[in-house]
Amino acid sequence: LAEKIILETVTSNIFGTQNIIQVCEEQGVEQCIFSSTGKASRYWTGEVYAASKKVAEWLFAQASRTGRVQYGRVRFT
């Protein structure tokens, strides 16, 4: 379904991740855990879903380096 409705996939997985990070930082959240997928571990992917989750993981990694919140990640395969 994610491959057919690309706009919703990108909106929820990438823009949604940015929104969650922003709210966590603004509201003083201590810890945030992100649930990802094993597909995000691929070096390269042509799948929209896997690529959007890979970008989301990158956004959380950036936030963990620059933000005040402690971020964690789990991957389900």
C-alpha angles and dihedrals in degrees: 000000000000090000091055099044099044097162092057091046093053093041095053101036102038108022090035090054091051090051093049092050092048093050092046091053094044095047097045097244110180100209137011125187119203122206113214138165134253088240088072090067092070114112090222131010136176092199116106094214095051092044092050091051090048090054090047090053089050091051091053091047090053091047091050090056097045107024136075096237123092106235127196135181137209124191123208117202 
